[in-house]
Amino acid sequence: MVARYMSPYQRTLELKVIVREPTIDDLKAAYQRCIADKKKLPFEKALETPAFALAIKNAARAAIIRSGGK
């Protein structure tokens, strides 16, 4: 187990990343990755459908977090 060998001080450290809201460009990049059939589901329609919008926004936020919140 890794937890056994951790310093007690390391468990209390908290990493705070300020994540900005995804821009249209971020959402379009996430749309390109998430949606397989782009002809049947255009970008605007995907953002209007709650299930697809949630997946696209989560993918965009994940990309923002991977880049350090910028």
C-alpha positions in Angstrom: 0.0 0.0 0.0 1.2 3.4 -0.9 -0.7 5.1 2.0 1.4 3.3 4.6 4.6 5.0 3.4 3.3 8.5 3.0 4.3 11.3 5.3 1.4 12.5 7.5 2.1 16.1 6.2 1.5 15.1 2.6 -2.0 13.9 3.3 -3.1 17.3 4.4 -1.7 19.2 1.4 -4.4 20.5 -0.9 -3.8 21.4 -4.5 -6.1 24.2 -5.7 -6.5 24.7 -9.4 -8.7 27.5 -10.5 -10.5 26.1 -13.5 -11.9 28.7 -15.9 -15.2 28.2 -17.7 -14.8 26.5 -21.2 -14.8 28.9 -24.1 -16.5 28.2 -27.4 -13.2 27.0 -28.8 -12.7 24.6 -25.9 -16.2 23.3 -26.4 -15.7 22.8 -30.2 -12.4 20.9 -29.5 -14.3 18.6 -27.1 -17.1 18.2 -29.6 -14.6 17.0 -32.2 -13.3 14.4 -29.7 -16.7 13.3 -28.3 -19.1 13.1 -31.2 -18.5 10.4 -33.8 -21.2 11.3 -36.4 -20.9 15.0 -36.8 -23.2 15.2 -39.8 -26.2 13.8 -37.8 -25.5 15.9 -34.7 -24.1 19.4 -35.5 -22.4 21.4 -32.8 -25.3 23.7 -31.9 -27.7 20.7 -31.6 -25.2 18.8 -29.4 -25.1 21.7 -27.0 -28.9 21.9 -26.9 -29.2 18.1 -26.0 -28.5 17.8 -22.2 -26.8 14.5 -22.3 -24.4 15.5 -25.1 -23.9 19.0 -23.6 -22.8 17.5 -20.3 -20.3 15.2 -21.9 -18.9 18.0 -24.1 -18.5 20.4 -21.2 -16.9 17.7 -19.0 -14.4 16.9 -21.7 -13.6 20.6 -22.2 -13.1 21.0 -18.4 -10.9 17.9 -18.3 -8.7 19.4 -21.0 -8.5 22.7 -19.2 -7.5 20.9 -16.0 -4.8 18.9 -17.8 -3.4 22.1 -19.1 -3.2 23.6 -15.6 -6.4 25.5 -15.5 -5.4 27.8 -18.3 
